[in-house]
Amino acid sequence: MSKGSKIHKRFGLKLALAYRLRKTQKRIESKPFIQQLKMFGLLCKSNIPNKFEIYSLLRKQNYLMTSLGHLEFIALYYKDIIEWLESKEYQEQYLNTNHP
């Protein structure tokens, strides 16, 4: 007997449907396309300067964020992050560790 069936038998249809919706929502939210849309939506709604540059930087690095706090942190240190990504040290370290 599945967990949803056990919940339905013990607590009723309403809680069984709520369980199924939570389970489906978690599965949908874990998909990269949905995370991209959430990240873009958060950036559009926020008052962060350089929001489209930050979005393109994160997409170029294949990094998805759905937390506004993390996006604000990146906006705060945007110039430092760009300098580090364009530095020789980062490129040498990245090439040595990720591209043998």
WOQUIHU-V448737 format. One line per field, one symbol per residue. phi: phi as a letter, one per 40 degrees, with the letter a starting at -180 (. if undefined). A space follows every 50 residues. Layout:
phi=???
This chain:
phi=.cccccccccbhcdcccccccccccccccccdccccccccccccccbccf cccccccccccfbbbbbcccccccccbdccccdcccccdccccccccbbc
